[in-house]
Amino acid sequence: MTKLDDKISESNLKLPPWLVGEIRSDHAGETGAIWIYRGVLATTRDAEVRDFAERHIQTEMKHLELLEGWLAESERSSLLPMWKVAGFITGALPALFGATSTYATVEAVEAFVVRHYGAQITILAELKEHAQLCDILVQCCEDEVAHGFEAHSLKRNNLNMLLRAWCHMIDIGSGLAVNVARRI
């Protein structure tokens, strides 16, 4: 049996309700992330930004696929259409203002996601019965760290007050979205 087979076999186990909520929020978040990059791609003509978005959307799609194995369709967020729209706007709007706005937005999103995954990993690391799920979240988190670092390195200048406020709104909105997705 391969590592993926092991992950799939564990994913067939019944997860406790609190963990279903956590994975539901991750699934919703990865769905939103895909749509962030779709929003960027729909809006920007900048070749560097397009390359960035095209590469990162592939990673987010892999994350979504990994998480889908852990939730029955009935356990997924019933607000997925809303997360797609929110993601699209979160990607498209800053892309209208250029590369720096796009990279700052991705950096802000990834900073939130890394904190979110990190908190889940800390809890799951203590619960040995969910070690394979913890490994998946560690893998996803490592990718998100890399995305955030790359976005940070590509920003061309310091953030003005409006862009800093936007990034703060991204952080607050992401927190609200996680809390809603855990439940609905």
Phi and psi in degrees as GROMACS dihedral restraints (atoms count N, CA, C in turn):
[ dihedral_restraints ]
;  ai    aj    ak    al  type     phi  dphi    fc
    3     4     5     6     1   -85.5    20    10
    4     5     6     7     1   169.9    20    10
    6     7     8     9     1   -58.7    20    10
    7     8     9    10     1   -40.9    20    10
    9    10    11    12     1   -63.6    20    10
   10    11    12    13     1   -40.5    20    10
   12    13    14    15     1   -60.8    20    10
   13    14    15    16     1   -40.8    20    10
   15    16    17    18     1   -60.4    20    10
   16    17    18    19     1   -44.0    20    10
   18    19    20    21     1   -64.6    20    10
   19    20    21    22     1   -40.7    20    10
   21    22    23    24     1   -67.3    20    10
   22    23    24    25     1   -40.9    20    10
   24    25    26    27     1   -66.6    20    10
   25    26    27    28     1   -38.5    20    10
   27    28    29    30     1   -68.4    20    10
   28    29    30    31     1   -33.8    20    10
   30    31    32    33     1   -65.8    20    10
   31    32    33    34     1   -18.6    20    10
   33    34    35    36     1   -78.5    20    10
   34    35    36    37     1    -9.9    20    10
   36    37    38    39     1   -71.4    20    10
   37    38    39    40     1   151.1    20    10
   39    40    41    42     1   -74.8    20    10
   40    41    42    43     1   123.1    20    10
   42    43    44    45     1   -88.6    20    10
   43    44    45    46     1   147.7    20    10
   45    46    47    48     1   -64.8    20    10
   46    47    48    49     1   152.5    20    10
   48    49    50    51     1   -53.5    20    10
   49    50    51    52     1   -39.8    20    10
   51    52    53    54     1   -62.9    20    10
   52    53    54    55     1   -35.6    20    10
   54    55    56    57     1   -76.4    20    10
   55    56    57    58     1   -33.8    20    10
   57    58    59    60     1   -59.1    20    10
   58    59    60    61     1   -43.3    20    10
   60    61    62    63     1   -61.4    20    10
   61    62    63    64     1   -41.0    20    10
   63    64    65    66     1   -64.1    20    10
   64    65    66    67     1   -47.2    20    10
   66    67    68    69     1   -69.6    20    10
   67    68    69    70     1   -33.0    20    10
   69    70    71    72     1   -59.5    20    10
   70    71    72    73     1   -42.9    20    10
   72    73    74    75     1   -66.1    20    10
   73    74    75    76     1   -37.1    20    10
   75    76    77    78     1   -65.9    20    10
   76    77    78    79     1   -43.9    20    10
   78    79    80    81     1   -61.1    20    10
   79    80    81    82     1   -45.5    20    10
   81    82    83    84     1   -62.3    20    10
   82    83    84    85     1   -40.2    20    10
   84    85    86    87     1   -65.2    20    10
   85    86    87    88     1   -41.6    20    10
   87    88    89    90     1   -68.6    20    10
   88    89    90    91     1   -34.0    20    10
   90    91    92    93     1   -62.1    20    10
   91    92    93    94     1   -47.4    20    10
   93    94    95    96     1   -60.0    20    10
   94    95    96    97     1   -39.0    20    10
   96    97    98    99     1   -62.9    20    10
   97    98    99   100     1   -42.2    20    10
   99   100   101   102     1   -58.2    20    10
  100   101   102   103     1   -42.8    20    10
  102   103   104   105     1   -74.6    20    10
  103   104   105   106     1   -24.1    20    10
  105   106   107   108     1   -60.3    20    10
  106   107   108   109     1   -49.9    20    10
  108   109   110   111     1   -67.5    20    10
  109   110   111   112     1   -33.0    20    10
  111   112   113   114     1   -64.8    20    10
  112   113   114   115     1   -38.3    20    10
  114   115   116   117     1   -63.6    20    10
  115   116   117   118     1   -42.5    20    10
  117   118   119   120     1   -60.0    20    10
  118   119   120   121     1   -48.6    20    10
  120   121   122   123     1   -65.0    20    10
  121   122   123   124     1   -30.1    20    10
  123   124   125   126     1   -74.9    20    10
  124   125   126   127     1   -19.0    20    10
  126   127   128   129     1  -109.9    20    10
  127   128   129   130     1   -39.2    20    10
  129   130   131   132     1   -88.7    20    10
  130   131   132   133     1   149.7    20    10
  132   133   134   135     1  -111.7    20    10
  133   134   135   136     1    -3.2    20    10
  135   136   137   138     1   -68.1    20    10
  136   137   138   139     1   117.8    20    10
  138   139   140   141     1   -61.3    20    10
  139   140   141   142     1   -38.9    20    10
  141   142   143   144     1   -65.9    20    10
  142   143   144   145     1   -44.3    20    10
  144   145   146   147     1   -65.7    20    10
  145   146   147   148     1   -41.1    20    10
  147   148   149   150     1   -61.8    20    10
  148   149   150   151     1   -44.1    20    10
  150   151   152   153     1   -60.4    20    10
  151   152   153   154     1   -46.0    20    10
  153   154   155   156     1   -55.3    20    10
  154   155   156   157     1   -51.3    20    10
  156   157   158   159     1   -65.0    20    10
  157   158   159   160     1   -42.1    20    10
  159   160   161   162     1   -64.3    20    10
  160   161   162   163     1   -38.2    20    10
  162   163   164   165     1   -69.7    20    10
  163   164   165   166     1   -43.8    20    10
  165   166   167   168     1   -75.4    20    10
  166   167   168   169     1   -29.6    20    10
  168   169   170   171     1   -63.6    20    10
  169   170   171   172     1   -34.1    20    10
  171   172   173   174     1   -63.1    20    10
  172   173   174   175     1   -42.2    20    10
  174   175   176   177     1   -64.0    20    10
  175   176   177   178     1   -44.2    20    10
  177   178   179   180     1   -63.6    20    10
  178   179   180   181     1   -34.9    20    10
  180   181   182   183     1   -65.9    20    10
  181   182   183   184     1   -37.1    20    10
  183   184   185   186     1   -66.2    20    10
  184   185   186   187     1   -41.0    20    10
  186   187   188   189     1   -60.8    20    10
  187   188   189   190     1   -45.3    20    10
  189   190   191   192     1   -60.1    20    10
  190   191   192   193     1   -42.9    20    10
  192   193   194   195     1   -61.6    20    10
  193   194   195   196     1   -42.4    20    10
  195   196   197   198     1   -61.5    20    10
  196   197   198   199     1   -42.8    20    10
  198   199   200   201     1   -73.5    20    10
  199   200   201   202     1   -30.7    20    10
  201   202   203   204     1   -61.5    20    10
  202   203   204   205     1   -27.0    20    10
  204   205   206   207     1   -70.2    20    10
  205   206   207   208     1   -13.6    20    10
  207   208   209   210     1   -98.4    20    10
  208   209   210   211     1   -11.1    20    10
  210   211   212   213     1  -126.6    20    10
  211   212   213   214     1   135.0    20    10
  213   214   215   216     1   -68.9    20    10
  214   215   216   217     1   154.6    20    10
  216   217   218   219     1   -54.1    20    10
  217   218   219   220     1   -37.1    20    10
  219   220   221   222     1   -68.2    20    10
  220   221   222   223     1   -16.6    20    10
  222   223   224   225     1   -93.1    20    10
  223   224   225   226     1    -8.5    20    10
  225   226   227   228     1   -75.8    20    10
  226   227   228   229     1   159.6    20    10
  228   229   230   231     1   -60.0    20    10
  229   230   231   232     1   132.0    20    10
  231   232   233   234     1   -78.7    20    10
  232   233   234   235     1    -2.4    20    10
  234   235   236   237     1  -101.6    20    10
  235   236   237   238     1    19.8    20    10
  237   238   239   240     1   -53.3    20    10
  238   239   240   241     1   -39.9    20    10
  240   241   242   243     1   -59.2    20    10
  241   242   243   244     1   -37.9    20    10
  243   244   245   246     1   -67.4    20    10
  244   245   246   247     1   -39.6    20    10
  246   247   248   249     1   -65.4    20    10
  247   248   249   250     1   -33.6    20    10
  249   250   251   252     1   -66.4    20    10
  250   251   252   253     1   -45.6    20    10
  252   253   254   255     1   -63.8    20    10
  253   254   255   256     1   -46.0    20    10
  255   256   257   258     1   -60.6    20    10
  256   257   258   259     1   -42.3    20    10
  258   259   260   261     1   -63.2    20    10
  259   260   261   262     1   -45.5    20    10
  261   262   263   264     1   -58.2    20    10
  262   263   264   265     1   -47.1    20    10
  264   265   266   267     1   -63.8    20    10
  265   266   267   268     1   -40.5    20    10
  267   268   269   270     1   -63.6    20    10
  268   269   270   271     1   -28.9    20    10
  270   271   272   273     1   -89.4    20    10
  271   272   273   274     1   -42.0    20    10
  273   274   275   276     1   -71.2    20    10
  274   275   276   277     1   -43.1    20    10
  276   277   278   279     1   -59.7    20    10
  277   278   279   280     1   -53.4    20    10
  279   280   281   282     1   -66.1    20    10
  280   281   282   283     1   -29.6    20    10
  282   283   284   285     1   -64.0    20    10
  283   284   285   286     1   -27.4    20    10
  285   286   287   288     1   -63.2    20    10
  286   287   288   289     1   -26.4    20    10
  288   289   290   291     1   -98.2    20    10
  289   290   291   292     1    -1.0    20    10
  291   292   293   294     1   114.9    20    10
  292   293   294   295     1  -179.1    20    10
  294   295   296   297     1   -63.3    20    10
  295   296   297   298     1   -45.8    20    10
  297   298   299   300     1   -59.9    20    10
  298   299   300   301     1   -43.0    20    10
  300   301   302   303     1   -63.6    20    10
  301   302   303   304     1   -40.3    20    10
  303   304   305   306     1   -64.6    20    10
  304   305   306   307     1   -49.4    20    10
  306   307   308   309     1   -65.9    20    10
  307   308   309   310     1   -37.9    20    10
  309   310   311   312     1   -63.5    20    10
  310   311   312   313     1   -39.3    20    10
  312   313   314   315     1   -64.7    20    10
  313   314   315   316     1   -47.3    20    10
  315   316   317   318     1   -62.3    20    10
  316   317   318   319     1   -41.7    20    10
  318   319   320   321     1   -60.9    20    10
  319   320   321   322     1   -42.6    20    10
  321   322   323   324     1   -65.1    20    10
  322   323   324   325     1   -44.2    20    10
  324   325   326   327     1   -61.1    20    10
  325   326   327   328     1   -48.0    20    10
  327   328   329   330     1   -65.9    20    10
  328   329   330   331     1   -35.5    20    10
  330   331   332   333     1   -60.0    20    10
  331   332   333   334     1   -42.5    20    10
  333   334   335   336     1   -64.2    20    10
  334   335   336   337     1   -48.0    20    10
  336   337   338   339     1   -61.1    20    10
  337   338   339   340     1   -40.7    20    10
  339   340   341   342     1   -63.4    20    10
  340   341   342   343     1   -41.7    20    10
  342   343   344   345     1   -63.7    20    10
  343   344   345   346     1   -42.7    20    10
  345   346   347   348     1   -63.3    20    10
  346   347   348   349     1   -52.0    20    10
  348   349   350   351     1   -61.8    20    10
  349   350   351   352     1   -40.0    20    10
  351   352   353   354     1   -58.5    20    10
  352   353   354   355     1   -42.5    20    10
  354   355   356   357     1   -64.4    20    10
  355   356   357   358     1   -41.2    20    10
  357   358   359   360     1   -66.3    20    10
  358   359   360   361     1   -41.6    20    10
  360   361   362   363     1   -62.9    20    10
  361   362   363   364     1   -40.9    20    10
  363   364   365   366     1   -58.4    20    10
  364   365   366   367     1   -44.6    20    10
  366   367   368   369     1   -68.1    20    10
  367   368   369   370     1   -47.9    20    10
  369   370   371   372     1   -68.0    20    10
  370   371   372   373     1   -27.8    20    10
  372   373   374   375     1   -63.0    20    10
  373   374   375   376     1   -27.7    20    10
  375   376   377   378     1   -83.5    20    10
  376   377   378   379     1   -20.1    20    10
  378   379   380   381     1  -100.1    20    10
  379   380   381   382     1    93.6    20    10
  381   382   383   384     1   -60.3    20    10
  382   383   384   385     1   -26.0    20    10
  384   385   386   387     1   -70.2    20    10
  385   386   387   388     1   -10.9    20    10
  387   388   389   390     1  -118.8    20    10
  388   389   390   391     1    34.0    20    10
  390   391   392   393     1   -61.7    20    10
  391   392   393   394     1   -38.2    20    10
  393   394   395   396     1   -69.7    20    10
  394   395   396   397     1   -38.5    20    10
  396   397   398   399     1   -64.3    20    10
  397   398   399   400     1   -41.7    20    10
  399   400   401   402     1   -58.8    20    10
  400   401   402   403     1   -42.2    20    10
  402   403   404   405     1   -60.2    20    10
  403   404   405   406     1   -40.5    20    10
  405   406   407   408     1   -63.7    20    10
  406   407   408   409     1   -44.4    20    10
  408   409   410   411     1   -65.8    20    10
  409   410   411   412     1   -36.4    20    10
  411   412   413   414     1   -62.2    20    10
  412   413   414   415     1   -45.1    20    10
  414   415   416   417     1   -60.2    20    10
  415   416   417   418     1   -46.5    20    10
  417   418   419   420     1   -62.5    20    10
  418   419   420   421     1   -43.8    20    10
  420   421   422   423     1   -62.2    20    10
  421   422   423   424     1   -41.9    20    10
  423   424   425   426     1   -59.9    20    10
  424   425   426   427     1   -41.2    20    10
  426   427   428   429     1   -63.7    20    10
  427   428   429   430     1   -41.0    20    10
  429   430   431   432     1   -67.2    20    10
  430   431   432   433     1   -37.2    20    10
  432   433   434   435     1   -59.5    20    10
  433   434   435   436     1   -46.0    20    10
  435   436   437   438     1   -62.2    20    10
  436   437   438   439     1   -40.9    20    10
  438   439   440   441     1   -61.9    20    10
  439   440   441   442     1   -44.1    20    10
  441   442   443   444     1   -63.7    20    10
  442   443   444   445     1   -42.9    20    10
  444   445   446   447     1   -63.7    20    10
  445   446   447   448     1   -42.0    20    10
  447   448   449   450     1   -64.2    20    10
  448   449   450   451     1   -44.2    20    10
  450   451   452   453     1   -60.9    20    10
  451   452   453   454     1   -42.8    20    10
  453   454   455   456     1   -61.0    20    10
  454   455   456   457     1   -42.6    20    10
  456   457   458   459     1   -70.4    20    10
  457   458   459   460     1   -22.3    20    10
  459   460   461   462     1   -91.6    20    10
  460   461   462   463     1   -13.5    20    10
  462   463   464   465     1   -60.0    20    10
  463   464   465   466     1   135.9    20    10
  465   466   467   468     1   -92.9    20    10
  466   467   468   469     1   -17.1    20    10
  468   469   470   471     1  -157.1    20    10
  469   470   471   472     1   176.0    20    10
  471   472   473   474     1   -68.7    20    10
  472   473   474   475     1   157.0    20    10
  474   475   476   477     1   -84.7    20    10
  475   476   477   478     1   132.8    20    10
  477   478   479   480     1   -75.9    20    10
  478   479   480   481     1   174.2    20    10
  480   481   482   483     1   -60.6    20    10
  481   482   483   484     1   -40.0    20    10
  483   484   485   486     1   -64.4    20    10
  484   485   486   487     1   -42.9    20    10
  486   487   488   489     1   -69.6    20    10
  487   488   489   490     1   -36.4    20    10
  489   490   491   492     1   -62.9    20    10
  490   491   492   493     1   -41.1    20    10
  492   493   494   495     1   -64.1    20    10
  493   494   495   496     1   -42.0    20    10
  495   496   497   498     1   -58.1    20    10
  496   497   498   499     1   -46.1    20    10
  498   499   500   501     1   -65.2    20    10
  499   500   501   502     1   -35.4    20    10
  501   502   503   504     1   -65.7    20    10
  502   503   504   505     1   -40.7    20    10
  504   505   506   507     1   -63.2    20    10
  505   506   507   508     1   -37.0    20    10
  507   508   509   510     1   -59.9    20    10
  508   509   510   511     1   -44.7    20    10
  510   511   512   513     1   -63.7    20    10
  511   512   513   514     1   -46.8    20    10
  513   514   515   516     1   -64.5    20    10
  514   515   516   517     1   -46.4    20    10
  516   517   518   519     1   -61.8    20    10
  517   518   519   520     1   -38.2    20    10
  519   520   521   522     1   -64.4    20    10
  520   521   522   523     1   -41.1    20    10
  522   523   524   525     1   -63.2    20    10
  523   524   525   526     1   -42.6    20    10
  525   526   527   528     1   -64.1    20    10
  526   527   528   529     1   -42.8    20    10
  528   529   530   531     1   -61.5    20    10
  529   530   531   532     1   -42.1    20    10
  531   532   533   534     1   -60.9    20    10
  532   533   534   535     1   -46.1    20    10
  534   535   536   537     1   -63.1    20    10
  535   536   537   538     1   -38.3    20    10
  537   538   539   540     1   -70.3    20    10
  538   539   540   541     1   -46.7    20    10
  540   541   542   543     1   -63.8    20    10
  541   542   543   544     1   -29.6    20    10
  543   544   545   546     1   -60.4    20    10
  544   545   546   547     1   -29.6    20    10
  546   547   548   549     1  -103.4    20    10
  547   548   549   550     1   -32.5    20    10
